Amino acid sequence: MRETAAQDLLDWYDTHARTMPWRVPPADRKAGVAPDPYHIWLSEVMLQQTTVAAVTEYFRKFVARWPTVADLAAAEDADVMAAWAGLGYYARARNLLKCARTVASEYGGQFPRTRAGLEKLPGIGPYTSAAISAIAFDQPETVVDGNVERVMARLHDEHTPLPAAKPILTQQAEALTPQHRPGDYAQAVMDLGATICTPRNPACGLCPWRTPCTARQAGTAPELPKKTPKKAKPVRRGIAYVGRRADGAWLLETRPDSGLLGGMLGWPGSDWSEAPAPPPAPPVDTDWHPLEGEVRHTFTHFHLILAIQTAWLPQDAAPSAGGFVPSAEFRPADLPTVMRKVFDLAQTSLR
């Protein structure tokens, strides 16, 4: 089944491959055009927990500003973190810099070709190493993301719920991975899940694997893959302090490198806790004014509700947290999403 199924999928991919700025189209790949490993690595890191639509413009801006891994390695941390703002999961940006600097300093600017070599680099785990090895270097590695899990569950009518089904679905995916054009094949399976074998209303009539798909035959495709119900996310609360001096400078802080939003620019504030009323932690002893409304934001493991307090600060204020950024140098776009939400709500009271 492997050779026939793989060839059917590759034939479909040759016609229907999605266009992406980091991807070498199948016709060009056949003609000998090799993918840029830097582009594949950068896109795969960006795509973790994020969609192609969200990543595309970020990718274009990154490669325009830092065309090579050596360029990225030489970048200032703050510039990279600001360029990443809005993509979320900010530990990825910190590991991005660590990895770029390791490749530049220890590998002569060249990415290792094998999974084992790639996994020695900061921030590269089993999935990312498989994707880079397959797509950039055409190694016969099995790449399994959420799209591939869904395709495999339906192809084999597998009803074991995720995440317990992951080893089963990975084994099934491995059994189909070909030696011929493994990089294109890896992208083809992901494209199939993203465009045909979609979570809702799969277009089974257009699928190149409609004949061998056992879930289609059984009529169970729309309900797969099964998933174990998730626990309800806890709710945490905090206070964000938005302060501004008469000269227009804003009081901001760079968060510690470790922890949530590490290394990102943000507003000083209280701890985030599940307590109903977090203790105040104003960065300057002055009259702070609570705003009506609140900011709500959802992270991977919890929901966050932030109350906002604003104040005009004296010119000689000595904050206990953060420092002043001149108005001309402050760009709200450099803030992570939750901090930008705070700014959007607070700015009108400090104009």
Number of C-alpha atoms within 10 A of each C-alpha: 9 13 13 11 17 24 17 14 19 24 14 17 21 15 11 14 18 16 9 12 14 20 20 19 20 21 11 11 15 13 9 9 12 15 20 15 21 21 21 22 25 18 22 19 18 24 18 17 11 14 11 14 10 13 17 16 11 18 20 16 13 17 17 10 14 16 14 18 26 19 15 22 22 13 16 10 17 14 10 21 25 19 19 25 23 19 20 19 20 21 18 19 25 21 16 25 22 18 23 28 22 20 21 20 13 10 12 10 18 15 23 19 17 16 21 14 13 22 17 14 20 18 19 22 14 13 18 23 26 25 25 31 29 25 28 23 21 21 21 20 24 25 28 24 17 15 18 25 25 24 28 26 28 25 22 16 21 20 16 17 15 18 11 12 17 17 11 16 22 17 13 17 20 16 12 17 22 21 15 15 20 23 28 24 27 26 21 24 25 21 19 24 21 19 16 19 26 18 18 11 11 17 12 17 11 11 18 20 20 15 13 13 20 18 22 20 14 10 11 15 27 16 16 23 23 16 14 10 8 6 7 9 12 11 17 19 20 23 25 27 28 28 26 24 20 12 11 18 19 23 23 21 18 17 18 12 13 10 10 14 22 17 21 26 22 26 25 25 21 19 15 18 16 15 11 10 13 16 13 13 17 21 21 19 12 12 12 17 14 16 13 10 11 17 21 15 14 13 12 8 11 14 16 19 19 23 21 24 20 19 19 19 24 14 11 7 14 14 16 12 17 18 17 18 17 14 13 8 9 15 11 17 14 21 24 23 17 21 23 20 17 23 19 12 15 24 13 8 12 15 9
